[in-house]
Amino acid sequence: MATIPSVLAPVIPSFTPTKSNPSFSSTINEYYNPVTYSNAVNNTLLPSDIVGGLITHTAAGAQTDTLPTATLMAQAIQGARGAIPGSPPSAVGVAGSGQFFFVRAGGAGAITVAAGTGGTLVGSGAVTAGAVGQFLLIVTATDAPGYVKATYTVYRII
């Protein structure tokens, strides 16, 4: 019986995943970490809020929640992270990586979602009181030293 040379069939003695929520090209298993803002002020959301998937804002009056900057979102979304200092340009993150998230207006006031610096919102950012809005944030460019700055587009789904 012939054996395959080890050069052609490398053996991996063991493998332990290092990430709790790996990025896939299709939805297999989504991880959610809901966050709630119980204040009557406008908020600048954190990248972890967006990656967590569900943001509830229980404001009595109308408020605006602004998304993080494109640079912060490109670093937070797996697959879109920018290059590590000193790495070759080919190590720049992948434009096209994205994140679905929901915004729930849990109080008596409507919540308006606004794009942060480097971001563009397509569709309405308004989420009426008691409703839930679904959004898709897609990184359209990642930071590349001396080249371009990160950008994203947020699409209102429902």
N, C-alpha and C positions, 0 to 999 in steps of 0.2 A: 504494500500500500504506500503510495507516494505522500509525502508531507509537503505542506506549503512553507516555503522559506519564511523566516520571521520578518524579513524585510517587506514581504508582500502581505503578510497577515499579522500586523502588530497586535500584541496582547495588552489589554488594559487590565491590570490586576484588580482595581476597584475604582468606583466612581461615586462620589457624594455630591449631590447638587449643592451649589453655593447660594442660590437665590430662592426665596420663598415664592416668588411669583414670576417665573420665566416668561419672556416675551415669545409669542407664537404668531404666525402669520394668519391664524384664524382663532376665533374664540373657542378655547377649550375649557379653561377653568379660570374664571375671573375672580379676583380678590377685591373685596370691598372693605373699607375702613371709614364708616360714616363719621362726619363731624357736624356739630351744631353750633351756630352762632345765635346766641340769645340776647342780642343787643339792638338798640334803636339807632345805629349809626351805619354809615357806609363802611364796607370792609374791603381790604386788599387780601385776597385769598392766598394761601400758601400752596406751593407745588404739591405738598403732601395731601392737601385737601382735594386737588384735582385727581391725583393718582388714587386717592382713597375711594373715589367714585360717587359719593353721595354727600352733598352739602345741603343742610337744612338751615334756613335763616328765619327765625321766629320774630320778626319785627312787627310792631303795631302800625307803623306807617311805611310808605314807600321808601325803599333804600336801594343803593347800587352796590353790587359786589364786583370788584375789579379783579380780573385774572392776573396771575403773576406775569412777570416779564418773559419774553421769548427766551432769553438766555437761561433763566431759571427753569423754564419748562423743558428746554432741550436737554438740560442736565438731569432732570427728574424722570423723563420718559425713557424707559429701557429701549435701546435700539437707536435712540436719537442723541445720545450723549456725545458731546464734542470731543475733539482730540485731547489726549493727555499731553501736557507740556513736554516737548522734546520728541514726541512721536511723529512718524512720517505723515504727510497730508492724507494718505490713504486711510489713516486711522480716524478721520473725521466721521462723526456720527451720520446716521442715515436719515436724510430728509424723507418724509413719507410715514415715519413712525407716528402713531397717534394714541389717543386715549379717549374713551367714552366716559362721560360723567353726567350726573343728574343734579339739578338744583331744585330744591323744594321750598316754596314760599309757605312756611308753616304757621305764620301769624296772620294778622288781619291786613297786613300791607303787602303790596306787590314788590317783587325783587327784580331788578334789572341787572343782567350780566353784561359787563363791559370788558373789552379786550384790554390787556395790559400793553406796556411798551413793546413794540415789535410785533404786535398781534393785530389781526383783522377779524371782525365778526361778520359772518354772512347770515342774514336772516335776523329775526327779532330776538333781542336779549331779554325781553319782558316775560316774567313768569308771574301770572296773576295769583292773588291770595288763594291759598289752599290747593294750588296746582303744582305739577312737577314738569320741569323742562328737561329734555335730553339734549346733550351737546356732544359734538365730536371735535376734539382739538387735534389738528395734524401739524406736525413740525414741517415747515416748508423750506427751511435752511437752518443749518447748525453753525455755531461760531467756528470760524477758521481764522487763526491769527494772520492778520495782514490781508485777508480776503473779504469775507462777508460777515455780517452779524446775523444772529439767529432771528428767525421769524416763524410765526405760526398763523394758521387760519382756523377759526372756530366756526363750525357749522351748527345751526339750530336744526335738530332732527325732528323733535316733537315739542 
